[in-house]
Amino acid sequence: MLANDAFHIAVLAGDGIGPEVMAPALEVLRRVQGPDLKFRFTDAPAGANHYLETGKSMPDSTIKLCEQADAILLGACGLPSVRYPDNTEIMPQVELRFIFDLYAGVRPCRLVPGAPSPIVGASERSIDLVVIRESTEGLFASMGKGVVTHDEARETLVITRKTSERLFDFSFRYAQRRKSRGPNKGRLTCVDKANVFKAFAFFRQMFDECAAKYPEVGTDRLYVDACSAMLVKRPWDFDVMVMENMFGDILSDLTAGLIGGMGMAPSADIGDTHAVFQPCHGTAPDIMGQGKANPTAMILSTALMLDWLADKHGHEPAAAAAQRIERAVDLAFAAGIRPMEFGGRDGTAAVAKGVLNALDATA
């Protein structure tokens, strides 16, 4: 992309509250545009509603658009009441991971000012960590391929050298970049179950091999059960953690709970050439259309997208815009924004207005 061109963003608003949280996120991106940072948005269908209409989770045109776009924004997809014949939910967000080989799932967990945490002392400490979840292998390699008989069901966990080495290289580079965030940052923890399963011993072995290439990055190794206990006692001791797909699926939801809930948790699924940015939460059909959804995770996902675009293209205005969005969210919550998600009075429109006002104040 040339410096004066617009970044082309594929927009998959999805189902449930997906479109409701996408709208303010796009408005935030419009507000941070400038002479050196512009966007072009193209909407595309995907999700359970599209499946009901067509029998497909997303059309070929959506996949082609995602392939051609500079980045992909996704609201939320799937509805519990809409399922494939094998009784699994419609999940184009997972399908996109396989289509574009998005092997690195990035799940930041940062406690913003004023957001509640169940951890005693969290408001006086700094919870600022990142779960990096391998997103195409592990137990998810069996998606749609499991075998079920009358007497048993089997799913197969897969860990390969090719994907793991790419994942670890990505994770070490990510940890390197976080050193600027503070004196205790820039450390990487491998989370596994290497004491029980050969597959995870293999995973840890490859982590150790990769660590030798990054001597400037401090490392730790933890079993997933011990890690879970430590996260709910001293989450501020962690920086970047890398793990298998299913472990990452579980621990990223746990860490979201540490910072106020799923509506505060952004995410990205990143490959070598493509990336999808979306909130960690689902479609929440129980509050769909009621204006109660918290759009913060979707807004913070746009900041993740800008940071990725900046790194990929060497584009400083995108990096500056990402930091500006994070600051605006912090200012809005510090000023008293309280989403309904954790018992506050502010619905989707009020949270969006608070962030947009803060964004204008930082211009």
N, C-alpha and C positions, 0 to 999 in steps of 0.2 A: 504494500500500500504506500502511495506517495503522501507526503506530509499534508498536502492541501486537499486530498480526497476525503470523502466521507467513509467512515467504517460502516459496512453493510451488516446489519444485525437481523437475523432470523428470529421472529417472535412467535413462540408457541404458547399461547395463553392457557390452553388446556381446559380442564373441567373444574366444577365446584367453585372454590374461591380463587382459582388460578387467575381468571380475568380480572377479578377485583383487586388483587395485589399487583398485577402487572401494570395496570393503568397508572398508579402513582410512581412506579419505578421508571416507566418511560418518561413521565413528566420530569422526574429528577434528572434523567439523562439529557432531556431537552434544555434544562436550565444550566447545565454545566458545559453546554456547547460554546464554542468561541471560534475565532478566526482560524485556529490551528487544531480544532477538535470538532468534528461534525459527524452526524450519524444519519443513516438511511435505514428505516425500519420496514420490514416486510412481514406481514402476518401470514400464518400458515396453520391449517387444522391438524390436530393430533389429540388422541385421548379416547375416553370411554364413549362420549357422545358421538364422536366420529365413527367409532366401531358400531354403535347401534344403527347408524345411518347407512354404513357401507360394508360392514363386515371386516374392516381393516382398522388397525390402531392409528395408522396415518397413511396418507397416499404417497405414491412415488414422488409426486411433486414436492412434498414436504421434505423428503429425504434429499432430493436434488438441491432444494433451496439451502438446506443445512450444509450440504457439501460445498456450495459456492459462497456462503456467507463468511464474513470475518469472525463472527462469533454467534452463539445460539443462546437466546434467553428463553427459559421455560418456566411457566407459572406453577402448575401442578397438574398431574394427569391421573386418571383412574377414578372409579367409583365402586364402592363395595358391592353394590347391587348389579354391576355389569361385569361379567366374567367370560373367559374363554370356555370352550366345552370341557376342558380338564379342571375347571373350577378355580383357575388362577386369575388374578386381576389383570386388567388392561394396563400395561406399563410401558408406553413408548419411551419414557425416560431411561429405562433399563435397556431397551432395544437399541437406543442411540449409542449406548456405551459399547455395545458389540459391533454395531455398524461402523463406527469411527474409531474403534480401538482406544477408547478413553480409559486408560488403565489406572490413572491417578485420581482418586476421589478426594478432594480437598474440603475439609469441614472445619472452618475456624470456630473457635469458642472464646469470645471476648465479652466480659461483663461491662456493659456500658453504664455510665453514671445514672443512678436512680433506678435501675432495673433490679428486681429482687433475686436473691440466690438463697437456696436452702442451706448453704454452707455457712456455718458460724464464722464470722470474721472476714467474709468475702468482700464486704464493702470497704474494708480497710486494706485489703490486699489487691493484687492485680491478677485476675484470672484472664489469661491471654495465651491460649494454646491452640494447636492445630492437630486434628486427626487426619492422617493421610491413609485412605482406605484403597487397597487394590480393588479395582472395580469390574474386572472382566473374568476373573478366575475364582479360586477358592470354591466354596460351595455353590456359588452362583453359576459356575461352569455347567452345572446340571440343570439349569433352568429349562423346563420343557422336555428334559431328557430322563428324568427320574423313572424308575421302574416300580410299579405297585402291583402286588398280587394280593390274593385273599389273606395271606399270612404275614406279609411283610412289605416294607417299602424301602427302597435304596436310592440314595443320592451320592454322587461321587465328588469329592474334593480334588481339585486340580491346582497344582502350583508348578509353574514352569520356570526354567532358568531365564529365558528370553524376557518374559514379562517382569519377573522379580528384579532382574538387574536394571531394567529401565526404571522400575518403580523406586529402587533404592538410589539410583543416580538422581532422579527427580527430587527425592526426599532430602538427600544431602545438599543439593543445590538450594532447595527451599529453606533449609535450616541456615545455610550460609547467609542468605538474604535477610534473615530475621535477626542477625546479630546487631543490627542498627537499632533494634527496638529496646535494648536495655542490656545491662551487664550479665543477666542470667539467661539471655536468649542465645539462639544458635546452637541448641543441643538437640540431638535426635535419639529417640527411644524406640527400639524394636520390641513390639508386643506380639507374643506368640504362645504356643503351648508345646515348646520344644522338648519338655521333659516327658511327654507322653507319646507324641505322634512323630513318626519319621518325616512326614511332609513338613512339619514345622521345624524340625531339626535341620532339614534341607534349607528352609526359608532363612533360618538364623545363620547358617553357614554362609549363604550368599550375602547376607547383611554384613557379616564380618569381613568377607572378601572386599566388599565395596568400601567399607569403613577405612581400609588401608589406603584408599585413594584420596581420602579427605581427612588427613590427620589434624586439621585445624578445627574440625567439628567434634565436640564432645559427644560421647555415645553412652547409652544405657541399654540393658536388655531386661525385660520383665515378662513374666507369665501373665496371661490375660486376666486370670482371677485375682492375682495380687495387684495388678494395675487397677482393676475396678475398685478395689478397696481403697487404694491410695488416692484415686481421683475424687472420691467423696469425702476424703479427710483433708488432703492438701493439694488441691488442683493447681495452685500457684507454683508448685514445684516442677510442673511439666512445661515443655515448650512444643516441640514437634514430635508426634508419635506416628509410626508407620506400622501397618498390620494387614492381615488377610481380609478378604471381602466381608465375610460374615461377622468377624470380630469388629470390623470397622462400622458395619451397619448398626451393631448394638451399641458400641461405645460412643459413636457420634450422637446418638439420641440421648445417652446418659449425659454427655457433656452439654448438650443443648439445655437439659434440665438444670444445669448448674448456673445458667445465665438468664433465666427467666422463662424459658420454654422454646418450643420449635419455631415460634414466630420471630425469634431473635437470632436464628441460626442460618446463615447463608451457606451455600455450597457451590462447588464446581466439580465437573468431571472433565479431566484434561488428558489429551493424547499428544502425540508428536506434532499434529497439524491442526486438529479441531478441538473445540471445548464447548461444553454446555454449562450454563450458570443458572441456578435455581435455588429456591428456599428449601430447607430440609423438610419442611412440613408437607403434609398431603393436601387433599382437596377439601377436607372438612365439610362434607355435605350437610352436616347438622346446622351450620351457621351460614350456608350459602345464601347470598342475596339479602342478608340482614345488615350488612355494613359493619359487622363486628370483627372481621379479620384483621390481624396485625400485619401490615405490609413491610415491617422493618427488615425481615429476612430477605425479602425480594429486593428491597432497596440496597441492602448491603451486598447482595449478590451482583448488582450492577457495579459496585466498587471493585469486587473481585474480578469481574470481567475487564474493567478498565486497567487494573493492575496487570492482568495477563496480556492484554493487548499492548500495553506499554513495554513489557518485557520482551514480547515476541517481535515487536516492530521498532524497538528503541525509541518509543514515542513519549517524550517527557510530559507533554500536556495531558495525556491520558493518565499518567501516574499522578500528576498533581490533582486532577479531577477526582481520582479514586480517594486520595487523602481528604479532599474537600468534602466528599460525601460522608466519609466516616466521621469527620469533625461535626458535620451538620447533625448527624444522628446523635452524637454525644451531647451536643448543645441542646437539642430538642428534649431529650430525656432529662438532662440536668435541669432544664427549665420547668419540668413537671409533667411532661407527657406520660400517661399511664394507660397502656392498651388494655382493652377488656380481657385479653388473654390471661392476664394475671390480676384480675379484679379491679382494674381501673375503669375510668369513665369514658375513655377515648376509643372510638371506633376507627375504621379504616380512613375515613375522610379527615378526622381530627389528627391522627398520627401523621398522615401525609402532609397536612397543612403545617404542622409543627416542624417537620423536617424541611419542607420547602421554604418556610420563613427563615429558618436557621441557615439554609443554603444561601438565600439572598443576602443575609447579613454578613456572610463570609466572602461575598463577591469582591 
